[in-house]
């Protein structure tokens, strides 16, 4: 397998995970627009996306593992790590902004 094909599979795993994140955000916005009673839960799921991603990222990882697409598995793990780092950074920035506000 060429290195270009490996990189393409890794990027596929990352992009597919981020598409799942987008689906979560779209579902949350739809629930808010429809004024469903679980809107607060959906908003919390998007706010805590680092934890929420485990609901769909682990089955995605296991699916790629079962199909022996190891490079796509790596992409899912890289996407999960990027999500945790970005979410943690944004959360830290929010806490800093709230602590300096009067």
JOZI-V906238 format. One record per backbone hydrogen bond with DSSP energy under -0.5 kcal/mol. CO is the residue of the C=O (numbers start at 1). NH is the residue of the N-H. If there is no record, write none. Layout:
# JOZI-V906238
CO;NH + CO;NH
This chain:
# JOZI-V906238
2;6 + 3;7 + 4;8 + 5;9 + 6;10 + 7;11 + 8;12 + 9;13 + 10;14 + 11;15 + 12;16 + 13;17 + 14;18 + 15;19 + 16;20 + 17;21 + 18;22 + 19;23 + 20;24 + 21;25 + 22;26 + 23;27 + 24;28 + 25;29 + 26;30 + 27;31 + 28;32 + 29;33 + 30;34 + 31;36 + 32;35 + 36;39 + 38;42 + 39;43 + 40;44 + 41;45 + 42;46 + 43;47 + 44;48 + 46;49 + 48;51 + 48;52 + 49;53 + 51;54 + 52;55 + 53;56 + 53;57 + 54;58 + 56;60 + 57;61 + 58;62 + 59;63 + 60;64 + 61;65 + 62;66 + 63;67 + 64;69 + 65;68 + 68;70 + 69;73 + 70;74 + 71;75 + 72;76 + 73;77 + 74;78 + 75;79 + 76;80 + 77;81 + 78;82 + 79;83 + 80;84 + 81;85 + 82;86 + 83;87 + 84;88 + 85;89 + 86;90 + 87;91 + 88;92 + 89;93 + 90;94 + 91;95 + 92;96 + 93;97 + 94;98 + 95;99 + 96;100 + 97;101
